Amino acid sequence: MKRWLYLLPLLMTAAVFSSCTKTTNEVVIPNKTIFFTMTPDQWKLDNGVYFIQFNNLPELDQNANQNDGVVVSIARQQNGQFELFELLPEVFNNESYNVIHQTGTLIVELRGPNNTVAQKPNVTMKFKIVIIPSRNVS
């Protein structure tokens, strides 16, 4: 008799949970990705700092500049390919790559160690700029 008392609640529980279905809502964030291929002659030297400036970036409007995430990666040409992207800022060959951005413009700086002038890059590089939408909640 005790078995029947336990069996009835178990069957009712199984009936309730077996009718549940799991649903997921996949949200796609509309990121913006921009690629630039830059040759060694496009690096400029100013006050001991090499830099590349990306102008005319309408995707980096005032709202994106203030609120969105701006992620920059760099790939150096190897065997004619741009396979390996590295996230900036980073230190490579004892030199540091940094990113500065404002509305419509993004700058990648290359600085040497201990306030020395960095070596100008001698390979073509591909830059990937990703703008990730965000909402200010403060």
C-alpha positions, -999 to +999 in steps of 0.1 A: +000+000+000+029+024+008+042+019-027+010+031-042+010+063-021+045+072-034+036+062-070+008+087-074+028+119-066+056+106-087+034+101-117+018+135-113+052+152-111+064+133-142+033+144-161+038+181-151+075+183-160+073+163-192+050+189-207+075+217-202+096+227-232+127+248-232+127+278-255+157+301-261+157+335-277+189+341-296+198+377-297+222+388-324+241+420-316+246+440-348+284+446-345+302+466-372+335+453-384+359+474-406+391+461-422+421+482-433+453+469-449+482+493-443+516+492-459+549+502-441+551+535-458+517+546-442+532+548-407+540+584-398+565+596-371+556+624-347+575+633-316+592+599-315+560+580-319+550+561-350+513+561-357+486+552-383+455+573-384+422+560-397+400+589-407+366+591-422+351+563-400+313+572-401+306+540-381+325+557-352+299+584-347+295+604-315+273+578-299+296+549-308+326+569-295+310+576-262+290+544-255+300+515-277+330+492-273+358+497-299+380+467-303+411+468-325+431+438-337+462+436-359+475+409-382+510+410-397+514+395-432+530+361-430+535+340-461+511+363-480+483+356-454+467+375-425+458+346-404+468+356-368+450+386-353+463+400-321+442+422-298+455+457-291+469+472-269+498+448-268+536+446-266+554+430-296+592+428-300+595+451-269+574+478-285+539+488-275+509+493-297+481+515-283+447+527-296+432+561-293+398+570-308+375+600-311+344+606-332+353+596-368+390+589-362+410+560-347+448+561-342+471+532-336+504+543-319+537+524-318+561+533-290+595+521-282+607+510-247+617+536-222+608+566-243+629+555-273+617+556-309+602+523-321+613+506-352+591+514-381+571+483-392+585+467-424+555+444-432+520+450-444+495+448-416+457+443-416+437+461-389+403+449-378+381+474-360+350+461-344+324+485-329+302+467-304+269+484-295+263+491-259+237+510-238+247+535-211+229+525-179+244+550-155 
